[in-house]
Amino acid sequence: MDETVAEYIRRTVLKIPRDEIKMMLQKWGFLSEAQLQTLNFRQIKDNISHDVVQLCEENSADIKQAAALDIIYNHIHQNKRMWSVYQMKKSGEELEYFDITDFKKKFKGRLRSALKNVTITFKEYEDNAIWIRVAWGTPYKKPNQYKPSYVVYHSQTPYAFISASVLKSNLPLLCQALVVASNYHDIREMELRSHSLNSLKDIVFKRYSQNFQTYSPKPLQGRNVEPEYADIRIVQENRSEKERIHRLNQEVFGSGPQPKLEFAQYKLETMFKSDPKMDVLDKKEPFRCLVKFSSPHLLESLKSLALAGMADAPLSPLLTCIPHKARNYFKIRDKKGLFRESFVSP
């Protein structure tokens, strides 16, 4: 077994939590049950990693087997990576039969036609998700296994979730291979990013149900209150206002937990309207505004604004519609009119 493969397997084992090592090795399936029985999982992790490497040497492990173990680790600990959503588009609405063998062949062929030194590993999961691991090299260097890119593609959907390596220059190659292999014609980043892959899936696959505002906030009515009842009325009004905000929040965001979204980018474009006699603008150009939202938990942060007294309830639809707008990226992008909203790439 190559020394670089042995070292990579050892480092992969070292980053696995101790109580999960046996389980991941079993999922890996490269070592036999008899070999696993010889391992002492109670010793220090460094010793465990060396013992695993020794067993892998007996089985003549190569980089593909090592990459498969890394995929298993990242599938279980997917929140350790930052994920971005990409949406693809066909020229028509026709549905095609998905052939996983053809998909893999086209993906590999497209990448390797542009870059010879690249390691590509696939693993299929039961939810129709195909995990793709790509380790990048250069024309003169072998692939760097410690800085791979990950793609999670759900067959028969236009969505892919990409966790890119620091080599961002390779991202266009990755997107091209994905488009060719899945028989699409275009791909765009939706500018939704999060460490929570499942939350991003909830948004784009519409597994997250969010209500939308169809009302306007009602101001509190002023009343003449007798002095002796003033304190009681203030307490009652405060309680009523909190109940109102809580009710409106539930109507807008729902009662369940929000998907964990960490980044969203929003573009607003509108025309300036004024009296023609004033002739304020010589050119009829629209005003453009680009707003970036960033938070450890963006949707929960928006939900808490009114409860914290930092915003009026209900929140503006420009804030509460973020998941809905993201799901309809292409439809919004193609919409014509004086007023447009869309999620865009920088």
C-alpha positions as CSV (number, residue, x, y, z in Angstrom):
1,M,0.0,0.0,0.0
2,D,1.3,3.5,-0.9
3,E,2.6,5.5,2.0
4,T,0.4,8.5,1.2
5,V,-2.7,6.3,1.2
6,A,-1.7,4.8,4.6
7,E,-1.1,8.3,6.1
8,Y,-4.5,9.5,4.7
9,I,-6.3,6.5,6.2
10,R,-4.6,7.1,9.6
11,R,-5.5,10.8,9.6
12,T,-9.1,10.0,8.7
13,V,-9.4,7.5,11.6
14,L,-7.9,10.1,13.9
15,K,-10.6,12.7,13.2
16,I,-13.4,10.2,13.9
17,P,-14.8,10.4,17.4
18,R,-13.7,7.4,19.5
19,D,-17.2,6.0,20.0
20,E,-17.9,6.1,16.3
21,I,-14.8,4.5,14.9
22,K,-16.1,0.9,15.0
23,M,-19.4,1.9,13.5
24,M,-17.8,3.8,10.6
25,L,-15.4,1.0,9.9
26,Q,-18.3,-1.4,9.7
27,K,-20.2,1.0,7.3
28,W,-17.0,1.2,5.3
29,G,-17.0,-2.6,4.7
30,F,-13.4,-2.8,3.6
31,L,-12.2,-4.7,6.6
32,S,-13.8,-8.1,7.4
33,E,-15.6,-8.7,10.6
34,A,-12.8,-11.0,11.7
35,Q,-10.3,-8.2,11.2
36,L,-12.5,-5.7,13.1
37,Q,-12.6,-8.2,16.0
38,T,-8.8,-7.9,16.4
39,L,-8.9,-4.2,17.0
40,N,-8.8,-2.8,20.5
41,F,-11.1,0.3,20.5
42,R,-10.3,1.1,24.1
43,Q,-6.7,2.1,23.4
44,I,-5.7,5.6,22.5
45,K,-6.8,6.8,19.0
46,D,-3.3,7.0,17.7
47,N,-2.7,3.3,18.3
48,I,-6.1,2.5,16.8
49,S,-5.2,4.4,13.7
50,H,-1.9,2.5,13.3
51,D,-3.7,-0.8,13.8
52,V,-6.3,0.1,11.1
53,V,-3.6,1.0,8.7
54,Q,-1.8,-2.3,9.3
55,L,-5.1,-4.2,8.4
56,C,-5.6,-2.0,5.4
57,E,-2.1,-2.9,4.2
58,E,-3.0,-6.6,4.4
59,N,-6.0,-5.9,2.1
60,S,-3.9,-3.7,-0.2
61,A,-6.1,-0.6,0.1
62,D,-5.8,2.1,-2.5
63,I,-6.9,5.8,-2.6
64,K,-10.4,4.8,-3.7
65,Q,-11.0,2.8,-0.5
66,A,-9.5,5.6,1.6
67,A,-11.8,8.2,-0.1
68,A,-14.8,6.0,0.5
69,L,-14.1,6.1,4.3
70,D,-13.8,9.9,4.1
71,I,-17.2,10.1,2.4
72,I,-18.8,8.1,5.2
73,Y,-17.3,10.4,7.8
74,N,-18.5,13.5,6.0
75,H,-22.0,12.1,5.4
76,I,-22.3,11.5,9.2
77,H,-20.6,14.8,10.1
78,Q,-21.9,16.9,7.2
79,N,-22.4,19.9,9.4
80,K,-18.6,20.4,9.6
81,R,-18.6,21.6,6.0
82,M,-20.2,24.8,4.5
83,W,-22.7,23.9,1.8
84,S,-24.0,26.1,-1.1
85,V,-27.1,25.4,-3.1
86,Y,-26.9,25.2,-6.9
87,Q,-29.9,25.0,-9.2
88,M,-29.8,23.6,-12.7
89,K,-32.2,24.3,-15.6
90,K,-33.2,22.4,-18.7
91,S,-34.1,24.0,-22.0
92,G,-37.5,22.2,-21.9
93,E,-39.7,20.5,-19.2
94,E,-39.2,16.9,-20.4
95,L,-38.3,14.3,-17.8
96,E,-35.6,11.7,-18.6
97,Y,-34.9,8.4,-17.1
98,F,-31.9,8.7,-14.7
99,D,-29.1,6.1,-15.2
100,I,-26.6,6.2,-12.4
101,T,-24.0,4.4,-14.5
102,D,-24.3,6.9,-17.3
103,F,-24.2,9.8,-14.8
104,K,-20.9,8.6,-13.3
105,K,-19.3,7.9,-16.7
106,K,-20.2,11.4,-18.0
107,F,-19.1,13.1,-14.8
108,K,-15.7,11.4,-14.8
109,G,-15.2,11.9,-18.5
110,R,-15.9,15.7,-18.3
111,L,-13.6,16.3,-15.4
112,R,-10.7,14.1,-16.6
113,S,-10.9,15.7,-20.1
114,A,-10.0,19.0,-18.4
115,L,-7.7,17.7,-15.6
116,K,-5.9,14.4,-15.6
117,N,-4.7,14.4,-12.0
118,V,-8.0,14.1,-10.1
119,T,-9.6,11.5,-7.8
120,I,-13.3,11.0,-8.2
121,T,-15.3,8.8,-5.8
122,F,-19.1,8.2,-5.7
123,K,-21.3,6.8,-3.0
124,E,-25.1,6.3,-3.2
125,Y,-27.5,6.7,-0.3
126,E,-31.1,5.5,0.2
127,D,-32.7,9.0,-0.2
128,N,-31.6,9.1,-3.9
129,A,-28.6,11.2,-2.9
130,I,-25.4,10.7,-4.8
131,W,-22.3,11.8,-2.8
132,I,-19.4,12.8,-5.0
133,R,-15.9,13.4,-3.6
134,V,-13.4,15.2,-5.9
135,A,-9.7,15.6,-4.9
136,W,-7.9,18.0,-7.1
137,G,-4.4,17.9,-8.5
138,T,-2.5,19.9,-11.1
139,P,-0.9,18.8,-14.4
140,Y,2.3,18.3,-12.4
141,K,1.1,17.3,-9.0
142,K,-1.0,14.4,-7.6
143,P,-4.5,15.2,-6.1
144,N,-4.5,16.7,-2.7
145,Q,-6.7,14.3,-0.7
146,Y,-6.9,16.7,2.3
147,K,-8.7,19.5,0.4
148,P,-11.5,17.7,-1.6
149,S,-14.7,19.2,-2.9
150,Y,-18.0,17.5,-2.1
151,V,-21.2,17.4,-4.2
152,V,-24.5,16.0,-3.1
153,Y,-26.8,15.5,-6.0
154,H,-30.4,14.2,-5.7
155,S,-31.3,12.4,-8.9
156,Q,-34.4,13.6,-10.9
157,T,-34.1,17.1,-9.2
158,P,-32.4,20.3,-10.5
159,Y,-30.6,20.8,-7.2
160,A,-27.1,20.1,-6.1
161,F,-25.3,21.0,-2.8
162,I,-21.6,21.8,-3.1
163,S,-19.0,22.1,-0.5
164,A,-16.0,23.4,-2.4
165,S,-12.4,23.1,-1.4
166,V,-10.2,26.2,-1.1
167,L,-9.3,25.7,-4.8
168,K,-12.2,27.9,-6.0
169,S,-10.7,28.0,-9.5
170,N,-11.8,24.4,-9.9
171,L,-15.5,25.2,-9.1
172,P,-16.4,25.9,-12.8
173,L,-15.0,22.5,-13.9
174,L,-17.1,20.9,-11.1
175,C,-20.3,22.7,-12.2
176,Q,-19.7,21.9,-15.9
177,A,-19.3,18.2,-15.1
178,L,-22.4,18.2,-13.0
179,V,-24.5,19.9,-15.8
180,V,-23.2,17.5,-18.5
181,A,-23.7,14.3,-16.4
182,S,-27.3,15.3,-15.3
183,N,-28.4,16.4,-18.8
184,Y,-29.1,20.0,-17.8
185,H,-28.1,23.2,-19.7
186,D,-27.4,25.8,-17.1
187,I,-26.5,26.1,-13.4
188,R,-26.6,29.0,-11.0
189,E,-25.6,29.4,-7.4
190,M,-28.7,30.3,-5.3
191,E,-26.7,32.3,-2.7
192,L,-28.0,30.2,0.1
193,R,-25.3,28.8,2.4
194,S,-25.3,26.9,5.6
195,H,-23.5,24.2,7.6
196,S,-26.8,22.4,7.9
197,L,-27.2,20.4,4.7
198,N,-30.6,19.1,5.8
199,S,-32.0,22.6,6.4
200,L,-31.0,23.6,2.9
201,K,-32.7,20.5,1.5
202,D,-35.9,21.3,3.6
203,I,-36.0,24.7,1.9
204,V,-35.4,23.8,-1.8
205,F,-37.4,20.5,-1.6
206,K,-40.3,22.4,0.0
207,R,-40.2,20.2,3.1
208,Y,-40.3,23.4,5.1
209,S,-43.8,25.0,5.3
210,Q,-43.8,28.7,5.8
211,N,-46.8,30.9,5.9
212,F,-46.9,34.4,4.3
213,Q,-48.4,37.6,5.5
214,T,-51.8,38.8,4.1
215,Y,-52.5,41.4,6.7
216,S,-51.2,44.6,8.1
217,P,-50.3,45.3,11.8
218,K,-53.0,46.9,13.9
219,P,-51.8,49.8,16.1
220,L,-52.8,49.8,19.7
221,Q,-55.8,51.9,20.4
222,G,-55.3,54.8,22.9
223,R,-57.7,55.0,25.8
224,N,-58.4,57.4,28.6
225,V,-57.5,55.4,31.7
226,E,-58.1,56.4,35.3
227,P,-54.9,57.0,37.2
228,E,-55.6,54.3,39.8
229,Y,-56.0,51.7,37.0
230,A,-53.0,52.9,34.9
231,D,-50.5,50.4,36.1
232,I,-52.9,47.5,35.6
233,R,-53.7,48.6,32.1
234,I,-50.0,48.9,31.2
235,V,-49.4,45.3,32.4
236,Q,-52.4,44.1,30.5
237,E,-51.4,45.9,27.3
238,N,-47.9,44.6,27.5
239,R,-49.2,41.1,27.9
240,S,-51.6,41.5,25.0
241,E,-48.9,42.9,22.8
242,K,-46.6,40.0,23.6
243,E,-49.4,37.6,22.8
244,R,-50.1,39.4,19.6
245,I,-46.5,39.3,18.5
246,H,-46.3,35.6,19.3
247,R,-49.4,34.9,17.4
248,L,-48.2,36.8,14.3
249,N,-44.9,35.1,14.5
250,Q,-46.6,31.7,14.4
251,E,-48.7,32.7,11.5
252,V,-45.7,33.9,9.5
253,F,-43.0,31.4,10.5
254,G,-45.1,28.4,11.7
255,S,-44.8,26.7,15.1
256,G,-41.9,24.4,14.3
257,P,-38.2,25.0,14.2
258,Q,-36.8,26.9,11.3
259,P,-34.3,25.4,8.8
260,K,-30.8,26.5,9.7
261,L,-29.8,28.9,7.0
262,E,-26.6,30.9,7.5
263,F,-26.3,33.1,4.4
264,A,-28.7,34.7,1.9
265,Q,-28.1,37.4,-0.7
266,Y,-31.0,39.5,-1.9
267,K,-31.3,41.9,-4.8
268,L,-33.9,44.6,-5.1
269,E,-34.4,46.6,-8.2
270,T,-37.1,49.4,-8.6
271,M,-37.7,52.4,-10.8
272,F,-37.7,55.9,-9.4
273,K,-41.1,57.6,-10.0
274,S,-41.5,61.3,-9.9
275,D,-43.5,64.2,-11.5
276,P,-42.4,64.5,-15.2
277,K,-42.4,68.3,-14.8
278,M,-39.7,68.1,-12.1
279,D,-37.3,66.2,-14.4
280,V,-35.3,64.8,-11.5
281,L,-33.6,62.1,-13.5
282,D,-32.2,62.6,-17.0
283,K,-31.9,58.8,-17.5
284,K,-34.5,56.3,-16.6
285,E,-32.3,53.9,-14.7
286,P,-33.5,51.8,-11.8
287,F,-32.3,52.0,-8.3
288,R,-30.5,48.8,-7.3
289,C,-29.9,47.5,-3.8
290,L,-27.9,44.3,-2.8
291,V,-28.4,43.1,0.8
292,K,-26.4,40.2,2.3
293,F,-27.8,38.4,5.4
294,S,-25.4,36.4,7.6
295,S,-26.1,34.7,10.9
296,P,-25.4,31.4,12.7
297,H,-29.2,30.8,12.3
298,L,-30.7,33.4,9.9
299,L,-34.4,32.4,10.0
300,E,-34.5,32.0,13.8
301,S,-32.8,35.4,14.1
302,L,-35.5,37.1,11.9
303,K,-38.2,35.3,13.8
304,S,-36.8,36.7,17.1
305,L,-36.7,40.4,15.9
306,A,-40.2,41.2,16.9
307,L,-40.1,39.2,20.1
308,A,-37.0,41.2,21.1
309,G,-38.7,44.5,20.4
310,M,-36.2,45.2,17.5
311,A,-38.8,45.3,14.8
312,D,-42.6,45.7,14.4
313,A,-44.8,42.6,14.0
314,P,-45.4,41.2,11.4
315,L,-42.0,41.5,9.7
316,S,-41.8,42.8,6.2
317,P,-42.5,40.2,3.5
318,L,-39.1,41.1,2.0
319,L,-37.6,39.3,5.0
320,T,-40.0,36.5,5.6
321,C,-40.1,35.4,1.9
322,I,-36.4,34.4,1.7
323,P,-37.0,30.6,1.6
324,H,-39.9,31.0,-0.9
325,K,-37.9,33.3,-3.2
326,A,-34.9,30.9,-3.1
327,R,-37.0,28.0,-4.3
328,N,-38.2,30.0,-7.3
329,Y,-34.8,31.4,-8.4
330,F,-35.2,31.0,-12.1
331,K,-38.8,32.1,-12.2
332,I,-38.0,35.3,-10.4
333,R,-34.9,36.0,-12.4
334,D,-36.9,35.9,-15.7
335,K,-39.8,38.0,-14.4
336,K,-40.3,41.3,-16.2
337,G,-41.6,44.6,-14.8
338,L,-40.6,47.7,-13.0
339,F,-40.2,45.9,-9.7
340,R,-38.1,42.8,-9.4
341,E,-36.7,40.7,-6.7
342,S,-34.2,37.9,-7.1
343,F,-31.4,35.9,-5.6
344,V,-28.3,36.5,-7.6
345,S,-24.6,35.6,-7.8
346,P,-22.1,38.4,-7.1
